[in-house]
Amino acid sequence: MPILSMTGFGRGRAAEGAVSVTCDIRTVNNRFFDLNPRVPAVFMPLENRIREMVAARLARGRVDLFLSVREPASETHAPKIDAKLAARLLRQVKSLQKELGLSDEIDTAFVLSQPGVLVAEEVGRDIDRSWPLIEKAADKALTALIRMRKKEGAALARELKTQIGGLQAAVKKFESAIPWP
């Protein structure tokens, strides 16, 4: 059985329609299993599922997991107009026009283009709908990570065998040079 290294990296991607998920997992040596998930705030309720999934396939090591979810803004945000701010702005602009003797018209586009009048507000999402894509991307990342860890472990095993062979040769050399009773 080859030695399994605890150091490695894996990336997995999954997409459906305009939604895409990327999961990067990096591990380094550690005696214990220590998962550090970094997920967008909206997906924090899914951390336990992610933890269980990773723990089912990795027993040891410090594990850094980075999750990125790209969704069209039309699915995650809704336009919101602050009518009170717009009215206050319009009153101030009209007051300025009167004070300066200006008569040009104020159009809707001008009012909407002012900071804070039109904003994109995050809408509630059904994060459970995103789970299958997150799970698929994480599974691909874990598979790539484990493949890399096995490769690193095999290289480590070869190096250790070489070192052991050198030590055994040195021991034989010393044994032949030292008279034994």
Beta strands, then each sheet from edge to edge (+ up, - down):
strand 1: 8-16
strand 2: 19-28
strand 3: 33-38
strand 4: 61-70
strand 5: 77-81
strand 6: 118-122
sheet 1: 1+ 2- 4+ 3+
sheet 2: 5+ 6-
end
